Amino acid sequence: MGRRPETTNKNAYEPPEPSGLRESPENGLLHALESLCDIDNIPMAYVEIDLEKTCITRVNRMFCRLSGFSEPELVGMTNLRSLFSIDSNSLGLFLERTKQGGAECASLPVVVHRQGAERISCSARLQAVGNGEGLKSLVALLSDHPPWRQEDMERVRLKAAVRGSKDAVGMSYPDGRHFYHNEAFSRMFGYSLEELRNKSPQSLYNNQEQAVEVFETIQNGEFWSGEVEMRTKNGQIIHVDLQADGIMDAEGRVIALIGHHTDLTDSKMTVLQLAQSEAKYKDFVENAPIGMLITNLDGEIVYANKKIEEVTGYNLRDWKNSSFLPILYPEDLPVMHQQRNQALTTRKEVKPYVLRVVTASREIRWLRTIPQLVFSDASNSSGEIVGFQNFLEDITPTKLAIEEKERLEKQLVQSRKMEAIGTMAGGIAHDFNNILYPILGYAEMLKDDLTPESIPYKNVEEIEKSAYRARDLVQQILSFSRPTEQEVVPVAVQSILEDVLRMLRAVLPSTIQINPKISRKCRMILADPTQIHQVLLNLCTNAYHAMLDQGGLLYISLVEEHINPSQGESVLPIAPGDYARLTVRDTGCGISKDVIERIFEPYFTTKIAGEGTGLGLASVLAIVQKLKGHISVESKVGKGSAFNVYLPIIPITQGDFVEKDISPVPKGCERLLIVDDEEAIIKMLAQMLHRLGYKVTCFLDSLKACNAFFQEPESYDLVITDLTMPKMTGLALAEKMLKIKPSLPIILFTGYSEMASSSDVEKMGVKALLSKPANIMDLGRKIREVLDEQQKKQ
């Protein structure tokens, strides 16, 4: 099989010796290419047409599957228009040129009319064959490109089973009980449906170990393909090409098993030989739309066709007797060696797998690899294994599409997580601000009782600063989960850096030393102080993680730098001018080039699951860009990394500063009704407002407060109520009170400002909305402002 027949006919076509193969010392490898001349070994559809009789004379199994007809139905068929659609002008021109010796082969598009009215577009490689007196036959090699996806194949197989496929189709329940087969199945095995119903088709297998393997594979939802021996009802052993799979529901559960059986008995009993010369079919292989590569056991290239060279960009013919391993992606080498060792050990062909190659243009391509063993004697699989032949299909576009889909799915999951965090953050903000408010209120009152020069006064100041930082942290969480416009003010980066450095010295291990260089001459920037604090903390945290294992030095510097016009647009993508350059540099593990390109992507992280969200540097980039600045990264693996942040300086003169208001807190003597469900806040507000001279009545229960007001509405000049309370909310309480006393001034307190807007409460008649924690100055001024405005109206 696959050898050139002996002939003495001088007119017979004598093909040339295959270039680059005969001189190979590994003679057994010649059979690898010769085996491709066996039409059933060609991984494409093959058809031969008699031009004199205008009928089909020969096909292979692939063509039968492509057309939907069996070999007996196709051989002898004369109505070719019902089977093919091809440009007759192009075909006629090709045949005419071939007669004149001007064309040997051609590639033309063909549409195959599959049985059942389905049409399949193919690419056909044509060659006309003469006998010395003219053209005798036309040979075509067809490929349906692009390849069908697995889900398409499953639908086609199921459709064929339902419509009465020419193949023998059988279906079973997941536990193996037979419940359906078509007429072709009955003809092949001799059993009626009733004879096999609810019985296991495993009894039809000649080899029970193989039967168990097949059913276990498809019961697990995996595809099984191969040749098996089976017994008919009369005991005859037949060779069957089996394609078996599990049918799954939308939840991925196997609900049925399906098998397509093709009788190979006749082909097993007959040795197929190609009618034409070896050189003709080598041309088909050479120009096939799928890559073909033959190597010896050392991985040295014996043969490569044009398609594999097109994919890799290398002229592999020049690599003859050289290894192809240098073009493989290094991380995939263990996979290839594992698959080859398995094939050599079991002497069986392994399942297709995926490898990456690095092309001549340094691009990474994904190839689906179908490996086959090469034996010293092509007709004897028990002989010596001398190499591998591989069919290589470029699946890069599909792989990239799958990766993009997975990336988008992960991004969607993260987006939903952030949405959930945003919803939860509102409740956290409310409760946390309620906790912070008494701390700040009592700290302010305690400061009033101490002398500014005393140590207790300074201690209370630190408590106050920490509480305000906690308040800002809550606002930062809210602004990240639900982005809003932040208030920007002139900021001295030096003061924020000092706060960050104090915190870092307290938490960093002794193995990491901090080396700060902060210029006091650097002018201010226009920003939200909380966001600048966030930028510094995220960059320093990243540097800390990079030095976590080995320790090292953390350099933090702040200088003012002028970007001149020639440098501004060409070197840095920012406008010329004066910038505050903040640098955070570490001596840690460094960042590889491929990772640097992605570190600012949202949700991208190199940390293990549970140790990072991939949002830190994404937040830094968003803040810097919003401030019209720029961030750059320099890194070397094993040497460390440096992040440079450029933020525009604002030219501020002494007259631009507004002097701090040191006027005293306004006082009063009016009667105030305070309602809040937090006892600590009630006690603190009562003490604070008593200090300002007001007469205060407090309630922890909104219903009791409402009843008390209804009994004596004229006893209260102003009401301060929390927005979120059990039994009755602040808005509901305000609505009831205003119905009794429309002129009543009401101030709403909230621990989470997004729960209500100023415009909403003003429409109800509420005079003001204050966010917790409000200091004594803000609260005192707002109370006085509302009361004075009411008195003017009266």
Secondary structure as GFF3:
##gff-version 3
##sequence-region A 1 794
A	DSSP	three_ten_helix	27	29	.	.	.	ID=ss1
A	DSSP	alpha_helix	30	35	.	.	.	ID=ss2
A	DSSP	beta_strand	45	50	.	.	.	ID=ss3
A	DSSP	beta_strand	55	59	.	.	.	ID=ss4
A	DSSP	alpha_helix	61	67	.	.	.	ID=ss5
A	DSSP	alpha_helix	71	74	.	.	.	ID=ss6
A	DSSP	three_ten_helix	80	82	.	.	.	ID=ss7
A	DSSP	beta_strand	84	86	.	.	.	ID=ss8
A	DSSP	alpha_helix	88	99	.	.	.	ID=ss9
A	DSSP	beta_strand	105	114	.	.	.	ID=ss10
A	DSSP	beta_strand	118	130	.	.	.	ID=ss11
A	DSSP	beta_strand	135	143	.	.	.	ID=ss12
A	DSSP	alpha_helix	150	163	.	.	.	ID=ss13
A	DSSP	beta_strand	168	172	.	.	.	ID=ss14
A	DSSP	beta_strand	178	181	.	.	.	ID=ss15
A	DSSP	alpha_helix	183	189	.	.	.	ID=ss16
A	DSSP	alpha_helix	193	196	.	.	.	ID=ss17
A	DSSP	three_ten_helix	201	204	.	.	.	ID=ss18
A	DSSP	alpha_helix	208	219	.	.	.	ID=ss19
A	DSSP	beta_strand	224	231	.	.	.	ID=ss20
A	DSSP	beta_strand	237	248	.	.	.	ID=ss21
A	DSSP	beta_strand	254	263	.	.	.	ID=ss22
A	DSSP	alpha_helix	265	269	.	.	.	ID=ss23
A	DSSP	alpha_helix	278	286	.	.	.	ID=ss24
A	DSSP	beta_strand	291	296	.	.	.	ID=ss25
A	DSSP	beta_strand	301	304	.	.	.	ID=ss26
A	DSSP	alpha_helix	306	312	.	.	.	ID=ss27
A	DSSP	three_ten_helix	316	319	.	.	.	ID=ss28
A	DSSP	three_ten_helix	325	327	.	.	.	ID=ss29
A	DSSP	three_ten_helix	330	332	.	.	.	ID=ss30
A	DSSP	alpha_helix	333	346	.	.	.	ID=ss31
A	DSSP	beta_strand	353	358	.	.	.	ID=ss32
A	DSSP	beta_strand	364	375	.	.	.	ID=ss33
A	DSSP	beta_strand	385	394	.	.	.	ID=ss34
A	DSSP	alpha_helix	396	448	.	.	.	ID=ss35
A	DSSP	alpha_helix	455	481	.	.	.	ID=ss36
A	DSSP	beta_strand	489	491	.	.	.	ID=ss37
A	DSSP	alpha_helix	493	507	.	.	.	ID=ss38
A	DSSP	beta_strand	512	518	.	.	.	ID=ss39
A	DSSP	beta_strand	525	527	.	.	.	ID=ss40
A	DSSP	alpha_helix	529	546	.	.	.	ID=ss41
A	DSSP	beta_strand	552	563	.	.	.	ID=ss42
A	DSSP	alpha_helix	565	570	.	.	.	ID=ss43
A	DSSP	beta_strand	577	586	.	.	.	ID=ss44
A	DSSP	alpha_helix	593	596	.	.	.	ID=ss45
A	DSSP	alpha_helix	616	626	.	.	.	ID=ss46
A	DSSP	beta_strand	630	636	.	.	.	ID=ss47
A	DSSP	beta_strand	640	648	.	.	.	ID=ss48
A	DSSP	three_ten_helix	654	656	.	.	.	ID=ss49
A	DSSP	beta_strand	671	675	.	.	.	ID=ss50
A	DSSP	alpha_helix	679	691	.	.	.	ID=ss51
A	DSSP	beta_strand	695	699	.	.	.	ID=ss52
A	DSSP	alpha_helix	702	711	.	.	.	ID=ss53
A	DSSP	three_ten_helix	713	715	.	.	.	ID=ss54
A	DSSP	beta_strand	718	722	.	.	.	ID=ss55
A	DSSP	alpha_helix	730	740	.	.	.	ID=ss56
A	DSSP	beta_strand	746	750	.	.	.	ID=ss57
A	DSSP	three_ten_helix	753	755	.	.	.	ID=ss58
A	DSSP	alpha_helix	758	764	.	.	.	ID=ss59
A	DSSP	beta_strand	768	771	.	.	.	ID=ss60
A	DSSP	alpha_helix	776	793	.	.	.	ID=ss61
###
